[in-house]
Amino acid sequence: SQIQNNIRMMSLSTERSNKTPKVDEHEAATNMHPVDRDVEALDEQTTVIDALRNEASFDAFVHHLQREFSIEIILSLIEFIEYQRAVYEYALEINEFEQDDNSLPMQADWRSNYDFFVYPSSVPHSSIVHDELENDELALCEHLALAAVTAPDVDGDGSHDDNDSLIIDMHRKSTYTQSKISQKVRMKKIEFLIRAHKLYGKYIKHGAKLEIDISRKERKRLSDLMDSYSKW
């Protein structure tokens, strides 16, 4: 479809131009993108978010951003939303919000963001959010998520005598299954951190080809958190 082609094209449009071509008004009207004409009759009360739920108006907005050399606006919005949804759905899967009562307001906030922006189903999925990680990234996830089961020191003297052996054995058996489950959860959370860092490098890091326009204060806050890959 046209919308899929536009999204794919804008993913490749990473170079900016300092010169905006001059277009005659008559020429602009004559060469108007066909979808632009389709959405001229939209109600004046329609919000941007509502308009972007519709495939025709979404495509028109994408085309407009291409003409304005601001394609990173919609690209980043799509990928950030997809990332948030992936995290939210995994949190539901592992019952993250059911750990304590304080998490309930957080779940409501996440759900609000989840439902806020719904775009056409024809929009391609983010490769950063959904594609398999590289082999070295997967190895990093596994390395960092390894659950080291430390045997309990019953006597509290740093040693393990014969009386501790049965307790140690029971501890290892009882924690093995839980350890495997928690290791998978940690791996998934580390995977989300890696994907978040990729989005940071694509849209937020100073000098990124698709750098979005955010406040200096917010960019510094995110840079302090995420600029160092190993620290992040």
PAVEX-367810 format. One record per residue: residue number from 1; x, y, z of N, C-alpha, C in turn; residue in one letter. Coordinates in Angstrom, 3 decimals, padded with zeros to 6 digits. Example, Ala and Ser with C-alpha at 12.3 -4.5 7.8 and 13.67 -1.06 7.14 Angstrom:
# PAVEX-367810
  nr     n_xx     n_yy     n_zz    ca_xx    ca_yy    ca_zz     c_xx     c_yy     c_zz rest
   1  013.190 -005.690  007.800  012.300 -004.500  007.800  013.200 -003.300  007.800    a
   2  012.850 -002.250  007.080  013.670 -001.060  007.140  012.900  000.030  007.870    s
# end
This chain:
# PAVEX-367810
  nr     n_xx     n_yy     n_zz    ca_xx    ca_yy    ca_zz     c_xx     c_yy     c_zz rest
   1  000.840 -001.199  000.000  000.000  000.000  000.000  000.872  001.246  000.000    s
   2  000.256  002.382 -000.287  001.002  003.639 -000.333  001.626  003.973  001.011    q
   3  000.884  003.709  002.090  001.397  004.057  003.416  002.630  003.227  003.765    i
   4  002.638  001.948  003.372  003.808  001.102  003.630  005.014  001.596  002.850    q
   5  004.787  001.989  001.597  005.889  002.511  000.785  006.453  003.786  001.377    n
   6  005.570  004.661  001.856  006.029  005.921  002.440  006.858  005.700  003.694    n
   7  006.400  004.765  004.556  007.142  004.482  005.775  008.508  003.919  005.447    i
   8  008.563  002.999  004.494  009.854  002.420  004.123  010.775  003.477  003.530    r
   9  010.199  004.338  002.709  011.004  005.401  002.093  011.526  006.353  003.142    m
  10  010.695  006.709  004.113  011.138  007.691  005.101  012.167  007.083  006.038    m
  11  012.178  005.761  006.168  013.205  005.126  006.982  014.582  005.320  006.369    s
  12  014.615  005.492  005.051  015.882  005.687  004.353  016.240  007.159  004.220    l
  13  015.278  008.040  004.504  015.502  009.478  004.317  016.158  010.075  005.552    s
  14  017.424  009.817  005.740  018.104  010.265  006.942  018.942  011.508  006.714    t
  15  019.123  011.897  005.468  019.941  013.066  005.178  019.057  014.303  005.061    e
  16  019.470  015.368  005.710  018.725  016.629  005.654  019.310  017.557  004.588    r
  17  018.488  018.447  004.104  018.951  019.452  003.142  018.748  020.832  003.741    s
  18  019.722  021.709  003.575  019.608  023.070  004.092  018.818  023.967  003.154    n
  19  018.541  023.474  001.959  017.836  024.277  000.974  016.443  023.706  000.762    k
  20  015.441  024.555  000.925  014.064  024.148  000.684  013.659  024.596 -000.705    t
  21  013.318  023.675 -001.597  012.981  024.062 -002.964  011.747  024.947 -003.015    p
  22  011.789  025.951 -003.888  010.650  026.843 -004.056  009.659  026.207 -005.015    k
  23  008.408  026.195 -004.598  007.373  025.576 -005.406  006.279  026.584 -005.670    v
  24  005.928  026.736 -006.928  004.846  027.632 -007.303  003.537  027.142 -006.695    d
  25  002.701  028.065 -006.192  001.466  027.674 -005.513  000.554  026.867 -006.431    e
  26  000.484  027.282 -007.718 -000.374  026.564 -008.657  000.168  025.148 -008.870    h
  27  001.496  025.058 -008.993  002.126  023.753 -009.186  001.889  022.858 -007.971    e
  28  001.978  023.456 -006.771  001.778  022.685 -005.550  000.357  022.126 -005.494    a
  29 -000.629  022.951 -005.897 -002.021  022.505 -005.880 -002.260  021.418 -006.918    a
  30 -001.627  021.582 -008.102 -001.810  020.613 -009.177 -001.188  019.263 -008.827    t
  31 -000.002  019.310 -008.163  000.729  018.088 -007.841  000.441  017.581 -006.430    n
  32 -000.659  018.041 -005.866 -000.992  017.628 -004.504 -001.069  016.112 -004.422    m
  33 -000.489  015.582 -003.362 -000.532  014.144 -003.141 -001.983  013.684 -003.127    h
  34 -002.324  012.599 -003.834 -003.729  012.183 -003.936 -004.411  011.976 -002.590    p
  35 -003.659  011.534 -001.591 -004.284  011.310 -000.288 -004.657  012.627  000.353    v
  36 -003.874  013.704  000.032 -004.187  015.019  000.590 -005.606  015.431  000.219    d
  37 -005.993  015.160 -001.030 -007.331  015.532 -001.467 -008.385  014.712 -000.728    r
  38 -008.050  013.464 -000.445 -009.011  012.578  000.206 -009.386  013.044  001.606    d
  39 -008.498  013.777  002.254 -008.749  014.131  003.648 -009.111  015.598  003.827    v
  40 -009.339  016.305  002.724 -009.679  017.726  002.836 -011.002  017.942  003.563    e
  41 -011.855  016.930  003.510 -013.191  017.072  004.097 -013.243  016.679  005.569    a
  42 -012.086  016.444  006.196 -012.085  016.085  007.613 -012.735  017.180  008.446    l
  43 -013.433  016.778  009.474 -014.082  017.724  010.370 -013.038  018.606  011.042    d
  44 -013.347  019.888  011.178 -012.402  020.817  011.790 -012.133  020.499  013.253    e
  45 -013.023  019.759  013.883 -012.853  019.398  015.282 -011.986  018.151  015.474    q
  46 -011.616  017.531  014.381 -010.805  016.311  014.463 -009.422  016.634  015.003    t
  47 -008.992  015.893  016.009 -007.652  016.101  016.562 -006.620  015.373  015.716    t
  48 -005.363  015.738  015.908 -004.289  015.081  015.168 -004.259  013.592  015.486    v
  49 -004.389  013.267  016.773 -004.356  011.864  017.183 -005.478  011.081  016.525    i
  50 -006.676  011.669  016.465 -007.798  010.994  015.819 -007.548  010.828  014.321    d
  51 -006.995  011.859  013.697 -006.735  011.810  012.258 -005.720  010.728  011.912    a
  52 -004.740  010.526  012.800 -003.688  009.554  012.517 -004.151  008.111  012.689    l
  53 -005.350  007.931  013.218 -005.908  006.577  013.298 -006.400  006.110  011.928    r
  54 -006.654  007.070  011.053 -007.176  006.777  009.726 -006.028  006.629  008.729    n
  55 -006.080  005.603  007.905 -004.971  005.318  007.003 -004.729  006.439  005.997    e
  56 -005.798  006.993  005.450 -005.637  008.042  004.449 -005.014  009.299  005.049    a
  57 -005.536  009.740  006.203 -004.994  010.952  006.811 -003.606  010.712  007.391    s
  58 -003.346  009.498  007.858 -002.000  009.164  008.339 -001.005  009.279  007.192    f
  59 -001.351  008.733  006.054 -000.460  008.788  004.895 -000.246  010.218  004.437    d
  60 -001.306  011.028  004.498 -001.180  012.439  004.124 -000.203  013.166  005.056    a
  61 -000.280  012.843  006.361  000.607  013.474  007.331  002.053  013.047  007.094    f
  62  002.261  011.774  006.786  003.608  011.282  006.468  004.164  012.044  005.262    v
  63  003.349  012.191  004.241  003.784  012.899  003.035  004.117  014.360  003.359    h
  64  003.318  014.968  004.210  003.578  016.353  004.627  004.929  016.469  005.334    h
  65  005.219  015.538  006.241  006.488  015.573  006.966  007.668  015.345  006.029    l
  66  007.481  014.534  005.007  008.543  014.339  004.020  008.862  015.654  003.304    q
  67  007.830  016.374  002.976  008.031  017.655  002.282  008.687  018.684  003.196    r
  68  008.431  018.566  004.497  008.973  019.529  005.460  010.303  019.072  006.065    e
  69  010.875  017.977  005.563  012.137  017.438  006.084  012.055  017.184  007.592    f
  70  010.921  016.674  008.042  010.722  016.424  009.477  010.198  015.005  009.712    s
  71  010.661  014.077  008.893  010.120  012.736  008.947  010.429  012.032  010.258    i
  72  011.475  012.502  010.976  011.841  011.853  012.235  010.737  011.982  013.285    e
  73  009.841  012.959  013.127  008.759  013.153  014.105  007.860  011.925  014.166    i
  74  007.370  011.487  013.004  006.449  010.356  012.992  007.190  009.036  013.173    i
  75  008.400  008.945  012.639  009.190  007.720  012.801  009.465  007.433  014.271    l
  76  009.921  008.453  014.982  010.246  008.261  016.400  008.995  007.956  017.205    s
  77  007.896  008.628  016.888  006.646  008.387  017.613  006.208  006.935  017.462    l
  78  006.255  006.431  016.245  005.852  005.046  015.999  006.730  004.078  016.781    i
  79  008.044  004.267  016.703  008.950  003.316  017.346  008.912  003.427  018.866    e
  80  008.774  004.630  019.397  008.674  004.792  020.850  007.401  004.128  021.377    f
  81  006.287  004.329  020.651  005.019  003.731  021.066  005.104  002.208  021.001    i
  82  005.697  001.676  019.940  005.826  000.226  019.821  006.693 -000.335  020.948    e
  83  007.731  000.404  021.315  008.590 -000.041  022.411  007.805 -000.065  023.724    y
  84  007.067  001.002  023.993  006.274  001.064  025.221  005.258 -000.073  025.277    q
  85  004.638 -000.374  024.149  003.650 -001.446  024.122  004.301 -002.800  024.376    r
  86  005.474 -003.015  023.805  006.179 -004.286  024.013  006.527 -004.475  025.487    a
  87  006.999 -003.401  026.136  007.343 -003.469  027.556  006.085 -003.709  028.390    v
  88  005.029 -002.992  028.077  003.776 -003.119  028.831  003.218 -004.538  028.722    y
  89  003.203 -005.085  027.515  002.648 -006.421  027.317  003.481 -007.478  028.041    e
  90  004.801 -007.288  028.077  005.632 -008.251  028.794  005.421 -008.118  030.302    y
  91  005.250 -006.897  030.772  004.979 -006.682  032.200  003.690 -007.385  032.616    a
  92  002.680 -007.343  031.762  001.433 -008.067  032.044  001.676 -009.577  032.042    l
  93  002.493 -010.025  031.104  002.767 -011.465  030.970  003.416 -012.043  032.229    e
  94  004.305 -011.284  032.847  005.008 -011.791  034.034  004.398 -011.261  035.332    i
  95  003.198 -010.656  035.229  002.473 -010.146  036.401  003.274 -009.103  037.175    n
  96  003.999 -008.284  036.456  004.837 -007.267  037.090  004.007 -006.268  037.879    e
  97  002.798 -005.983  037.402  001.959 -004.983  038.056  001.237 -005.536  039.285    f
  98  001.322 -006.838  039.522  000.619 -007.443  040.641  001.532 -007.671  041.843    e
  99  002.735 -007.123  041.790  003.687 -007.344  042.876  003.274 -006.623  044.154    q
 100  002.740 -005.410  044.010  002.287 -004.658  045.179  001.257 -003.624  044.744    d
 101  000.570 -003.045  045.727 -000.496 -002.084  045.421  000.029 -000.827  044.761    d
 102  001.288 -000.457  045.035  001.845  000.770  044.468  001.995  000.686  042.962    n
 103  001.987 -000.535  042.420  002.183 -000.691  040.984  000.897 -000.456  040.186    s
 104 -000.246 -000.435  040.868 -001.509 -000.269  040.160 -001.626  001.089  039.463    l
 105 -001.268  002.208  040.138 -001.300  003.492  039.419 -000.348  003.499  038.230    p
 106  000.808  002.836  038.368  001.759  002.769  037.272  001.161  002.013  036.096    m
 107  000.430  000.943  036.376 -000.207  000.185  035.306 -001.239  001.047  034.580    q
 108 -001.970  001.860  035.331 -002.967  002.738  034.717 -002.302  003.745  033.794    a
 109 -001.150  004.279  034.220 -000.420  005.227  033.380  000.063  004.562  032.102    d
 110  000.617  003.363  032.229  001.095  002.630  031.060 -000.062  002.314  030.123    w
 111 -001.204  001.938  030.688 -002.352  001.603  029.848 -002.838  002.840  029.100    r
 112 -002.786  003.990  029.765 -003.192  005.240  029.131 -002.310  005.542  027.931    s
 113 -000.994  005.355  028.103 -000.074  005.561  026.988 -000.304  004.534  025.885    n
 114 -000.620  003.320  026.291 -000.849  002.223  025.340 -002.006  002.554  024.403    y
 115 -003.066  003.131  024.965 -004.273  003.415  024.184 -004.250  004.788  023.511    d
 116 -003.267  005.626  023.881 -003.296  007.026  023.447 -003.177  007.164  021.937    f
 117 -002.204  006.496  021.358 -001.932  006.679  019.939 -002.086  005.342  019.222    f
 118 -003.122  005.233  018.409 -003.367  004.026  017.627 -003.255  004.397  016.155    v
 119 -002.300  003.783  015.478 -002.092  004.104  014.072 -002.548  002.929  013.211    y
 120 -002.678  003.136  011.900 -003.187  002.080  011.009 -002.362  000.801  011.082    p
 121 -003.018 -000.327  010.942 -002.342 -001.622  011.023 -001.380 -001.846  009.864    s
 122 -001.510 -001.069  008.797 -000.633 -001.227  007.634  000.755 -000.638  007.864    s
 123  000.940  000.100  008.969  002.257  000.663  009.269  003.217 -000.478  009.635    v
 124  004.372 -000.581  008.975  005.326 -001.661  009.284  005.813 -001.587  010.722    p
 125  006.114 -002.744  011.301  006.611 -002.797  012.667  008.055 -002.319  012.741    h
 126  008.417 -001.798  013.906  009.785 -001.344  014.143  010.738 -002.531  014.194    s
 127  011.796 -002.483  013.393  012.791 -003.554  013.419  013.582 -003.516  014.719    s
 128  013.813 -002.324  015.266  014.547 -002.210  016.528  013.784 -002.895  017.657    i
 129  012.478 -002.747  017.660  011.659 -003.288  018.742  011.392 -004.783  018.571    v
 130  011.203 -005.225  017.329  010.695 -006.577  017.112  011.684 -007.568  016.497    h
 131  012.721 -007.116  015.832  013.657 -008.060  015.217  014.528 -008.749  016.260    d
 132  015.092 -009.893  015.880  016.010 -010.599  016.769  017.255 -009.749  017.002    e
 133  017.800 -009.833  018.213  019.039 -009.134  018.510  020.204 -009.822  017.810    l
 134  021.320 -009.092  017.683  022.529 -009.683  017.122  023.073 -010.732  018.092    e
 135  023.898 -011.634  017.567  024.447 -012.717  018.397  025.216 -012.196  019.602    n
 136  026.004 -011.124  019.396  026.782 -010.590  020.511  025.878 -009.944  021.557    d
 137  024.753 -009.390  021.107  023.800 -008.796  022.043  023.078 -009.879  022.853    e
 138  022.733 -010.966  022.198  022.108 -012.080  022.903  023.070 -012.694  023.922    l
 139  024.337 -012.774  023.527  025.342 -013.312  024.452  025.488 -012.407  025.667    a
 140  025.407 -011.104  025.441  025.497 -010.148  026.544  024.310 -010.321  027.494    l
 141  023.122 -010.485  026.928  021.929 -010.708  027.759  022.111 -011.927  028.650    c
 142  022.574 -013.008  028.050  022.736 -014.252  028.810  023.806 -014.105  029.886    e
 143  024.894 -013.433  029.536  025.990 -013.247  030.487  025.539 -012.452  031.707    h
 144  024.827 -011.355  031.463  024.410 -010.481  032.558  023.272 -011.079  033.383    l
 145  022.522 -011.995  032.773  021.341 -012.533  033.455  021.603 -013.828  034.209    a
 146  022.827 -014.354  034.105  023.120 -015.614  034.780  022.834 -015.494  036.275    l
 147  022.037 -016.409  036.762  021.674 -016.376  038.178  022.656 -017.233  038.965    a
 148  023.517 -016.592  039.707  024.483 -017.307  040.540  023.835 -017.644  041.866    a
 149  023.585 -018.918  042.092  022.947 -019.365  043.333  024.028 -019.562  044.383    v
 150  023.981 -018.724  045.392  024.965 -018.814  046.469  024.427 -019.675  047.598    t
 151  025.165 -020.693  047.962  024.717 -021.582  049.032  024.685 -020.841  050.355    a
 152  023.669 -021.061  051.172  023.548 -020.335  052.431  024.609 -020.774  053.444    p
 153  025.096 -019.843  054.197  026.070 -020.122  055.250  025.298 -020.236  056.562    d
 154  024.938 -021.478  056.921  024.067 -021.687  058.079  024.723 -021.225  059.372    v
 155  026.015 -021.521  059.533  026.693 -021.187  060.774  027.081 -019.720  060.859    d
 156  027.070 -019.039  059.714  027.420 -017.633  059.720  028.897 -017.377  059.886    g
 157  029.733 -018.422  059.666  031.172 -018.226  059.848  031.933 -018.288  058.528    d
 158  031.166 -018.289  057.403  031.816 -018.292  056.104  032.204 -019.668  055.618    g
 159  031.930 -020.719  056.385  032.297 -022.073  055.983  031.054 -022.951  055.933    s
 160  031.223 -024.141  055.354  030.116 -025.077  055.246  030.567 -026.423  055.815    h
 161  029.962 -026.844  056.933  030.327 -028.134  057.505  029.322 -029.188  057.072    d
 162  029.481 -030.411  057.608  028.624 -031.514  057.205  027.162 -031.264  057.555    d
 163  026.936 -030.532  058.635  025.561 -030.255  059.057  024.833 -029.343  058.070    n
 164  025.632 -028.570  057.304  025.027 -027.666  056.327  024.675 -028.379  055.021    d
 165  025.249 -029.545  054.776  025.159 -030.179  053.459  023.725 -030.408  053.015    s
 166  022.889 -030.963  053.907  021.509 -031.247  053.541  020.747 -029.961  053.241    l
 167  020.981 -028.939  054.068  020.288 -027.655  053.877  020.709 -027.029  052.555    i
 168  022.007 -027.108  052.257  022.525 -026.549  051.005  021.896 -027.270  049.810    i
 169  021.827 -028.590  049.886  021.262 -029.374  048.796  019.792 -029.027  048.585    d
 170  019.042 -028.914  049.685  017.626 -028.550  049.588  017.461 -027.151  049.008    m
 171  018.346 -026.270  049.416  018.282 -024.887  048.913  018.496 -024.851  047.406    h
 172  019.478 -025.598  046.941  019.794 -025.595  045.516  018.636 -026.153  044.688    r
 173  018.036 -027.255  045.185  016.931 -027.861  044.456  015.706 -026.958  044.424    k
 174  015.413 -026.349  045.547  014.206 -025.520  045.637  014.320 -024.229  044.843    s
 175  015.567 -023.767  044.659  015.753 -022.508  043.941  016.082 -022.698  042.476    t
 176  016.295 -023.937  042.038  016.726 -024.170  040.654  015.687 -023.682  039.651    y
 177  014.432 -024.138  039.851  013.368 -023.756  038.915  013.140 -022.255  038.925    t
 178  013.052 -021.690  040.130  012.839 -020.250  040.238  013.995 -019.484  039.627    q
 179  015.202 -020.015  039.775  016.381 -019.371  039.214  016.302 -019.321  037.693    s
 180  015.861 -020.424  037.084  015.741 -020.469  035.636  014.708 -019.462  035.147    k
 181  013.586 -019.379  035.853  012.539 -018.429  035.470  013.037 -017.001  035.612    i
 182  013.660 -016.695  036.745  014.139 -015.334  036.979  015.246 -014.970  036.000    s
 183  016.042 -015.954  035.596  017.097 -015.690  034.619  016.502 -015.278  033.280    q
 184  015.420 -015.944  032.851  014.761 -015.584  031.600  014.170 -014.185  031.674    k
 185  013.596 -013.860  032.833  013.010 -012.528  033.013  014.101 -011.466  032.952    v
 186  015.229 -011.731  033.633  016.337 -010.772  033.595  016.875 -010.607  032.178    r
 187  016.967 -011.717  031.449  017.436 -011.638  030.065  016.515 -010.752  029.229    m
 188  015.203 -010.915  029.431  014.242 -010.125  028.663  014.345 -008.646  029.023    k
 189  014.538 -008.354  030.302  014.649 -006.962  030.721  015.922 -006.322  030.170    k
 190  017.011 -007.092  030.144  018.256 -006.583  029.564  018.081 -006.370  028.065    i
 191  017.329 -007.259  027.435  017.027 -007.102  026.010  016.293 -005.787  025.759    e
 192  015.342 -005.456  026.633  014.619 -004.187  026.484  015.574 -003.003  026.637    f
 193  016.537 -003.112  027.549  017.522 -002.037  027.718  018.341 -001.845  026.450    l
 194  018.726 -002.938  025.811  019.501 -002.859  024.572  018.678 -002.203  023.473    i
 195  017.429 -002.579  023.369  016.564 -001.989  022.342  016.332 -000.495  022.617    r
 196  016.192 -000.147  023.895  016.018  001.268  024.247  017.253  002.068  023.852    a
 197  018.428  001.490  024.055  019.662  002.192  023.706  019.767  002.396  022.191    h
 198  019.268  001.446  021.423  019.259  001.597  019.972  018.351  002.757  019.549    k
 199  017.191  002.863  020.198  016.286  003.977  019.898  016.922  005.306  020.289    l
 200  017.628  005.300  021.406  018.337  006.508  021.842  019.354  006.929  020.782    y
 201  020.124  005.964  020.298  021.140  006.280  019.297  020.560  006.742  017.974    g
 202  019.350  006.315  017.680  018.723  006.662  016.404  018.054  008.032  016.422    k
 203  017.482  008.405  017.588  016.657  009.609  017.615  017.078  010.684  018.616    y
 204  017.770  010.324  019.683  017.982  011.281  020.772  019.440  011.711  020.915    i
 205  020.353  010.799  020.679  021.779  011.103  020.809  022.142  012.303  019.941    k
 206  022.932  013.211  020.496  023.323  014.409  019.744  024.080  014.011  018.480    h
 207  023.612  014.513  017.346  024.255  014.208  016.079  023.641  013.037  015.342    g
 208  022.622  012.394  015.919  021.960  011.283  015.241  021.339  011.759  013.935    a
 209  021.357  010.911  012.917  020.829  011.309  011.608  019.347  011.647  011.675    k
 210  018.629  010.997  012.577  017.202  011.275  012.741  016.940  011.928  014.101    l
 211  017.838  012.797  014.502  017.741  013.457  015.807  016.454  014.275  015.902    e
 212  015.680  014.011  016.951  014.428  014.740  017.147  014.678  016.010  017.958    i
 213  013.777  016.940  017.818  013.908  018.237  018.477  013.266  018.176  019.858    d
 214  014.092  018.041  020.888  013.602  018.064  022.270  014.404  019.109  023.038    i
 215  013.976  019.425  024.224  014.645  020.464  025.003  016.074  020.035  025.357    s
 216  016.932  021.029  025.533  018.316  020.744  025.904  018.371  020.016  027.245    r
 217  017.508  020.411  028.169  017.485  019.795  029.491  017.126  018.318  029.406    k
 218  016.117  017.984  028.596  015.686  016.600  028.470  016.736  015.765  027.731    e
 219  017.375  016.348  026.720  018.408  015.609  026.004  019.593  015.309  026.917    r
 220  019.940  016.281  027.758  021.054  016.069  028.689  020.700  014.987  029.710    k
 221  019.454  015.014  030.193  019.026  014.005  031.162  019.145  012.608  030.558    r
 222  018.681  012.447  029.333  018.733  011.146  028.678  020.166  010.762  028.309    l
 223  020.951  011.749  027.917  022.359  011.478  027.574  023.134  011.015  028.801    s
 224  022.879  011.660  029.936  023.558  011.256  031.170  023.210  009.814  031.538    d
 225  021.989  009.408  031.251  021.546  008.057  031.566  022.042  007.027  030.557    l
 226  022.028  007.390  029.271  022.132  006.385  028.240  023.342  006.492  027.308    m
 227  024.092  007.574  027.380  025.152  007.747  026.391  026.221  006.659  026.510    d
 228  026.524  006.273  027.717  027.503  005.190  027.929  026.756  003.850  027.853    s
 229  027.063  003.065  026.828  026.382  001.790  026.626  026.611  000.842  027.807    y
 230  027.829  000.751  028.252  028.150 -000.180  029.352  027.484  000.265  030.653    s
 231  027.443  001.568  030.893  026.806  002.071  032.108  025.305  001.843  032.059    k
 232  024.716  002.074  030.895  023.286  001.884  030.718  022.930  000.406  030.900    w
# end
